[in-house]
């Protein structure tokens, strides 16, 4: 899909009547009014994965007058039918198209953008394929399942000129009370900040269950290892205690990546290191508990689960005040969703640009690896590998089932 497809489609809508040389009926909905832009000026959106978060994302985009939501994909038949009914009711028509296979949705040439809210093991494949198909992407956090996936997603976004936004609304929403004084220079030079988050991912050894829903199980598994159906294995519950896919290492990084996307994202924003990755991860195993210290090239330390330390505890430089900096924020109106849609229009980088989102996920992945190996690590961000550490480098990526390679 060329970068001119969308303008061509919109020009067609504006000139179709003249081109056909016959009466051409355009509805009032297509023409727009003071409350809603004309169809030619709306962003055409489709959704992939309409579970708990996907349903919320869908509702947010449906609620925007500058969006036309036209298609959705999910491997669950009931989800597809219910979600289509929601969209059709919103527009008072029956036009929303549904797909079991996301590739059929991405092949459509009328879509400007898609939102992705599948389990984490699908994110990189879908984002990269969406970019290749000329779609901008809003992808739920955590954006990656492995360290290798991040650079490939960034490269796809840049190569194909796509706007790709990560999905953590909490980075700005929850931590503004720390961000504002930090960027105003009130802490002086920040020496360290602590993040409390978890638990670690666990293996999934759930027994086979009789399938109680109409689900394309092979496609749900996709690149993950084959495993028998179990309702807890594929549950979209927000629980991370072993009763949803978020808990299991085949599909997610556990609480480290799930909530870590929020907390580590907040910490890196507060300390203004969203464009950096740590160079050393020190593992501590003390009487009070296990914890980590991520050291950045500029000397900043981000602790993980430091004993007797509150979440987002900041160690600054007493008596020092730095020059204030302007705090980055959302573009457009409507929070993180509005930021994405505005950037689709302007081609600017969104607040949670894929690169800063990936850098956040890197912290969680490095932490999971350090805890699994029970030792300290050195990370080369330029080479995207552990320094002189063949054992750790085996965890940079993982095998994927055919044909789901990246």
DOFIKE-916969 format. One line per field, with one value per residue (C-alpha): residue number from 1; z, x, y. Coordinates in nm, 3 decimals, padded with zeros to 5 digits, always signed. Each point is the difference from the previous one (the first is absolute). Example, Ala and Ser with C-alpha at 12.3 -4.5 7.8 and 13.67 -1.06 7.14 Angstrom:
% residues 2
k <- (1	2)
Z <- (+00.780	-00.066)
X <- (+01.230	+00.137)
Y <- (-00.450	+00.344)
% end
This chain:
% residues 406
k <- (1	2	3	4	5	6	7	8	9	10	11	12	13	14	15	16	17	18	19	20	21	22	23	24	25	26	27	28	29	30	31	32	33	34	35	36	37	38	39	40	41	42	43	44	45	46	47	48	49	50	51	52	53	54	55	56	57	58	59	60	61	62	63	64	65	66	67	68	69	70	71	72	73	74	75	76	77	78	79	80	81	82	83	84	85	86	87	88	89	90	91	92	93	94	95	96	97	98	99	100	101	102	103	104	105	106	107	108	109	110	111	112	113	114	115	116	117	118	119	120	121	122	123	124	125	126	127	128	129	130	131	132	133	134	135	136	137	138	139	140	141	142	143	144	145	146	147	148	149	150	151	152	153	154	155	156	157	158	159	160	161	162	163	164	165	166	167	168	169	170	171	172	173	174	175	176	177	178	179	180	181	182	183	184	185	186	187	188	189	190	191	192	193	194	195	196	197	198	199	200	201	202	203	204	205	206	207	208	209	210	211	212	213	214	215	216	217	218	219	220	221	222	223	224	225	226	227	228	229	230	231	232	233	234	235	236	237	238	239	240	241	242	243	244	245	246	247	248	249	250	251	252	253	254	255	256	257	258	259	260	261	262	263	264	265	266	267	268	269	270	271	272	273	274	275	276	277	278	279	280	281	282	283	284	285	286	287	288	289	290	291	292	293	294	295	296	297	298	299	300	301	302	303	304	305	306	307	308	309	310	311	312	313	314	315	316	317	318	319	320	321	322	323	324	325	326	327	328	329	330	331	332	333	334	335	336	337	338	339	340	341	342	343	344	345	346	347	348	349	350	351	352	353	354	355	356	357	358	359	360	361	362	363	364	365	366	367	368	369	370	371	372	373	374	375	376	377	378	379	380	381	382	383	384	385	386	387	388	389	390	391	392	393	394	395	396	397	398	399	400	401	402	403	404	405	406)
Z <- (+00.000	-00.105	+00.229	-00.236	+00.025	+00.264	-00.184	-00.321	+00.174	+00.142	-00.333	-00.153	+00.255	-00.078	-00.381	-00.059	-00.110	-00.272	-00.112	-00.055	-00.176	+00.153	+00.306	+00.304	+00.332	+00.304	+00.340	+00.270	+00.211	-00.275	-00.045	+00.373	+00.197	+00.278	+00.240	-00.222	-00.279	-00.349	-00.081	-00.205	+00.311	+00.245	+00.099	-00.101	+00.278	+00.054	+00.313	+00.058	+00.325	+00.158	+00.346	+00.322	-00.104	-00.364	+00.089	+00.192	-00.288	-00.243	+00.214	+00.018	-00.377	-00.061	+00.224	-00.223	-00.267	-00.217	-00.020	-00.214	+00.147	-00.276	+00.080	+00.274	+00.037	+00.282	+00.017	+00.225	-00.190	+00.287	+00.043	-00.370	-00.004	+00.315	-00.106	-00.345	+00.163	+00.211	-00.302	-00.217	+00.275	+00.042	-00.370	-00.044	-00.288	-00.063	-00.172	+00.244	-00.150	+00.217	-00.052	+00.176	-00.155	+00.060	-00.330	-00.191	+00.191	-00.063	-00.372	-00.025	-00.183	+00.157	+00.353	+00.132	+00.337	+00.223	+00.373	+00.132	+00.337	-00.035	+00.249	+00.004	-00.204	-00.308	+00.029	-00.199	-00.291	-00.032	+00.036	-00.260	-00.242	+00.050	-00.084	-00.311	-00.103	+00.037	+00.326	+00.301	+00.326	+00.357	+00.189	+00.356	+00.252	+00.052	-00.362	-00.010	+00.131	-00.063	-00.027	-00.371	-00.097	+00.099	-00.255	-00.275	+00.084	+00.008	-00.334	-00.159	+00.124	-00.135	-00.329	-00.095	+00.143	+00.251	+00.319	+00.268	+00.353	+00.313	+00.220	+00.361	+00.104	+00.357	-00.086	-00.017	+00.183	+00.321	+00.050	-00.091	+00.367	-00.023	-00.359	+00.045	+00.293	-00.155	-00.333	+00.187	+00.152	+00.358	+00.085	-00.144	-00.183	+00.065	+00.124	+00.026	-00.010	+00.120	-00.182	+00.184	-00.239	-00.060	+00.009	-00.241	-00.279	+00.067	-00.202	-00.114	+00.073	-00.007	-00.105	-00.318	+00.018	-00.233	-00.213	+00.122	-00.254	-00.374	-00.025	-00.264	+00.248	-00.239	-00.102	+00.363	+00.075	-00.315	+00.057	+00.353	+00.067	-00.064	+00.317	+00.073	+00.044	+00.353	+00.072	+00.251	-00.250	-00.239	+00.247	-00.055	+00.370	+00.143	+00.270	+00.017	+00.260	-00.240	-00.135	-00.324	-00.285	+00.165	+00.258	-00.235	-00.160	-00.334	-00.054	+00.233	+00.242	+00.303	+00.224	-00.088	-00.352	+00.056	+00.281	-00.061	-00.324	+00.217	+00.290	-00.189	-00.258	+00.275	+00.150	-00.331	-00.077	+00.341	-00.043	-00.370	-00.125	-00.235	-00.288	+00.184	+00.114	+00.306	-00.036	+00.315	+00.210	+00.348	+00.172	+00.379	+00.212	+00.360	+00.318	-00.062	-00.354	-00.361	-00.196	-00.296	-00.080	-00.363	-00.066	-00.294	-00.195	+00.167	+00.349	+00.083	+00.187	-00.025	+00.277	-00.027	+00.323	+00.224	+00.355	+00.228	-00.283	-00.134	-00.365	-00.185	+00.293	-00.144	+00.128	-00.127	+00.081	+00.310	-00.035	-00.377	-00.246	-00.374	-00.283	-00.082	-00.317	-00.185	+00.076	-00.310	-00.012	-00.226	-00.330	-00.107	+00.233	+00.174	+00.191	-00.145	-00.266	-00.115	-00.005	-00.238	-00.232	-00.011	-00.095	-00.270	-00.148	+00.050	-00.033	+00.322	+00.253	+00.267	+00.373	+00.036	-00.322	-00.060	+00.080	+00.352	+00.054	-00.098	+00.229	+00.287	-00.081	-00.011	+00.375	+00.074	-00.232	+00.138	+00.351	-00.078	-00.146	+00.298	+00.245	-00.203	-00.017	+00.357	-00.085	-00.126	-00.371	-00.232	-00.295	-00.321	-00.130	-00.329	-00.084	+00.181	+00.175	+00.335	+00.028	-00.020	+00.132	-00.228	+00.262	+00.040	-00.375	-00.046	+00.166	-00.243	-00.214	-00.017	-00.256	-00.175	-00.158	-00.379	-00.192	+00.256	-00.037	+00.009)
X <- (+00.000	+00.154	+00.008	-00.241	-00.282	-00.198	+00.008	-00.098	-00.297	-00.112	+00.041	-00.216	-00.275	+00.003	+00.001	-00.187	-00.321	+00.175	+00.201	-00.307	-00.188	-00.330	-00.200	+00.201	-00.183	+00.210	-00.161	-00.003	+00.221	+00.261	-00.015	+00.033	-00.127	+00.107	+00.018	+00.181	+00.259	-00.086	+00.097	+00.298	+00.153	-00.057	+00.270	-00.114	+00.082	-00.017	+00.067	+00.197	-00.071	-00.323	+00.032	+00.005	+00.248	-00.097	-00.362	+00.108	+00.216	-00.284	-00.236	+00.251	+00.040	-00.373	-00.060	+00.208	-00.183	+00.312	+00.020	-00.197	+00.027	-00.064	+00.152	+00.119	+00.183	-00.008	+00.045	-00.306	-00.328	-00.210	+00.231	-00.018	-00.380	-00.044	+00.257	-00.154	-00.338	+00.149	+00.154	-00.310	-00.223	+00.228	-00.024	-00.356	+00.097	+00.134	+00.324	+00.267	+00.193	+00.142	+00.297	+00.136	+00.346	+00.161	+00.187	-00.326	-00.073	+00.350	-00.038	-00.279	+00.112	-00.259	+00.141	+00.216	+00.076	-00.053	+00.007	+00.154	-00.098	+00.080	+00.208	+00.360	+00.148	-00.180	+00.093	+00.323	-00.129	-00.321	+00.165	+00.265	-00.258	-00.224	+00.292	+00.079	-00.363	+00.009	-00.194	+00.076	-00.022	-00.114	+00.136	-00.086	+00.280	+00.227	+00.096	+00.254	+00.044	+00.376	+00.295	+00.055	-00.353	+00.037	+00.263	-00.189	-00.322	+00.181	+00.167	-00.335	-00.160	+00.284	+00.045	-00.367	-00.055	-00.261	-00.129	+00.023	-00.113	+00.030	-00.306	+00.084	-00.223	+00.136	+00.349	-00.134	-00.330	+00.125	+00.340	-00.051	+00.040	+00.362	+00.065	-00.082	+00.239	+00.269	-00.009	-00.023	+00.338	-00.127	+00.178	+00.329	+00.185	-00.192	+00.234	-00.248	-00.364	-00.165	-00.264	-00.200	-00.168	-00.048	-00.040	+00.232	-00.150	-00.066	-00.011	-00.342	-00.076	-00.380	-00.179	-00.202	-00.363	-00.289	-00.037	-00.306	+00.016	+00.038	+00.363	+00.267	+00.240	+00.288	-00.016	-00.031	+00.325	+00.164	+00.377	-00.020	+00.079	-00.288	-00.201	-00.341	-00.301	-00.072	-00.230	+00.247	+00.282	-00.178	-00.204	+00.023	-00.048	+00.224	+00.109	+00.369	-00.039	-00.009	-00.352	+00.067	+00.252	+00.164	+00.154	+00.174	+00.343	-00.117	-00.227	+00.116	+00.266	-00.227	-00.049	+00.350	-00.113	-00.374	+00.009	+00.367	-00.093	-00.183	+00.242	+00.330	-00.156	-00.083	+00.349	+00.181	-00.229	+00.057	+00.377	-00.004	+00.173	-00.273	+00.251	+00.261	+00.053	+00.198	+00.355	+00.022	-00.247	+00.123	-00.170	-00.032	-00.104	-00.007	-00.175	-00.270	-00.068	+00.114	+00.016	+00.172	+00.183	-00.003	+00.284	-00.027	+00.290	-00.077	+00.037	-00.371	-00.103	-00.349	-00.059	-00.246	-00.169	+00.263	-00.083	-00.179	-00.033	-00.326	-00.096	+00.134	+00.220	+00.239	+00.349	+00.095	+00.275	-00.101	+00.044	+00.049	-00.253	+00.036	-00.132	-00.361	-00.090	-00.331	-00.190	-00.098	-00.369	-00.273	-00.076	-00.356	-00.292	-00.118	+00.297	+00.228	-00.254	-00.037	+00.379	+00.021	-00.274	+00.147	+00.339	-00.161	-00.120	+00.319	+00.261	+00.169	+00.135	-00.257	+00.062	+00.058	+00.197	+00.099	+00.365	-00.065	-00.256	+00.261	+00.260	-00.245	-00.065	+00.377	+00.021	-00.260	+00.161	+00.349	-00.139	-00.173	+00.325	+00.209	-00.241	-00.011	+00.381	+00.034	+00.292	+00.107	+00.015	+00.160	-00.205	+00.130	-00.288	+00.174	+00.054	-00.316	+00.183	+00.147	+00.370	+00.210	-00.287	-00.105	-00.236	-00.194	-00.006	-00.206	-00.285	+00.006	-00.259	-00.187	-00.110	-00.333	-00.231	-00.017	-00.099	+00.011	+00.354	+00.117)
Y <- (+00.000	+00.331	+00.300	+00.180	-00.253	+00.187	+00.332	-00.179	-00.160	+00.331	+00.179	-00.270	+00.059	+00.371	-00.036	-00.324	+00.174	+00.196	-00.301	-00.217	+00.277	-00.114	+00.105	-00.109	-00.018	+00.087	-00.050	+00.266	-00.228	-00.004	+00.379	+00.066	+00.296	+00.235	-00.295	-00.248	+00.033	-00.129	-00.358	+00.119	+00.159	-00.284	-00.251	-00.349	-00.246	-00.377	-00.207	-00.320	-00.184	+00.126	-00.151	+00.199	+00.271	-00.028	+00.069	+00.309	+00.119	-00.060	+00.206	+00.285	+00.015	-00.040	+00.299	+00.226	+00.199	+00.012	-00.381	-00.244	-00.350	-00.255	-00.341	-00.231	-00.329	-00.253	-00.377	-00.035	-00.020	+00.137	+00.297	+00.080	-00.009	+00.206	+00.257	+00.035	+00.060	+00.279	+00.172	-00.040	+00.136	+00.300	+00.089	-00.126	-00.229	-00.351	+00.093	-00.117	-00.292	-00.279	-00.231	-00.305	+00.048	+00.340	-00.022	+00.040	+00.320	+00.137	-00.071	+00.258	+00.313	+00.231	-00.009	+00.285	-00.158	-00.302	-00.057	-00.323	-00.146	-00.369	-00.200	+00.122	-00.286	+00.137	+00.369	+00.013	-00.207	+00.201	+00.341	-00.082	-00.142	+00.304	+00.230	-00.203	+00.037	+00.378	+00.024	+00.218	-00.194	+00.050	-00.304	-00.087	-00.042	-00.180	+00.047	-00.284	-00.353	-00.020	+00.236	-00.073	+00.101	+00.365	+00.109	-00.185	+00.186	+00.335	-00.077	-00.089	+00.322	+00.211	-00.186	+00.022	+00.347	-00.115	+00.158	-00.270	+00.080	-00.208	-00.025	+00.088	+00.289	-00.022	+00.127	+00.353	-00.047	-00.161	+00.162	+00.363	+00.098	-00.120	+00.102	+00.369	+00.071	-00.222	+00.185	+00.332	-00.085	-00.013	-00.329	+00.119	-00.274	-00.323	-00.271	-00.288	-00.100	-00.320	-00.209	-00.264	-00.243	-00.372	-00.295	-00.181	-00.214	-00.367	-00.320	-00.116	-00.365	+00.018	-00.319	-00.036	+00.110	-00.060	+00.310	+00.188	+00.283	+00.040	+00.106	-00.054	-00.155	-00.050	+00.366	+00.114	-00.184	+00.131	+00.030	-00.143	-00.369	-00.236	-00.068	-00.151	+00.226	+00.116	+00.294	+00.150	-00.023	+00.236	+00.204	+00.374	+00.070	+00.271	-00.244	-00.094	-00.275	-00.297	+00.026	+00.188	+00.010	+00.303	-00.234	-00.242	+00.030	-00.144	+00.301	+00.278	+00.116	-00.018	+00.299	+00.122	+00.091	+00.041	+00.257	+00.071	+00.176	+00.253	+00.029	-00.017	+00.232	+00.248	-00.022	+00.054	+00.294	+00.160	-00.033	+00.095	-00.316	-00.122	+00.010	-00.208	-00.357	-00.112	-00.133	-00.210	-00.198	-00.094	-00.291	+00.002	-00.297	+00.118	-00.102	+00.260	-00.124	-00.012	+00.324	+00.166	+00.322	+00.119	+00.244	+00.241	+00.159	+00.336	-00.151	-00.030	-00.315	-00.147	-00.252	-00.283	-00.111	+00.154	-00.118	+00.246	+00.253	+00.140	-00.013	+00.308	+00.103	+00.259	+00.075	+00.343	+00.246	+00.204	+00.372	-00.017	+00.137	-00.052	+00.214	-00.098	-00.190	-00.008	-00.322	-00.200	-00.076	-00.133	+00.167	+00.065	-00.068	-00.315	-00.137	-00.264	-00.102	+00.358	+00.030	-00.296	+00.124	+00.351	-00.146	-00.214	+00.329	+00.204	-00.283	+00.109	-00.247	-00.086	+00.040	-00.376	-00.037	-00.362	+00.075	+00.131	-00.279	-00.259	+00.158	-00.038	-00.366	-00.062	+00.066	-00.266	-00.257	+00.063	-00.040	-00.328	-00.136	+00.114	-00.159	-00.322	-00.024	+00.131	+00.224	+00.339	+00.090	+00.254	+00.125	+00.156	+00.211	+00.079	-00.368	-00.116	-00.281	-00.094	+00.072	-00.318	-00.210	-00.287	-00.143	+00.324	+00.062	-00.315	+00.192	+00.293	-00.178	-00.329	-00.258	+00.054	-00.254	+00.002	+00.198	+00.281	+00.128	+00.361)
% end
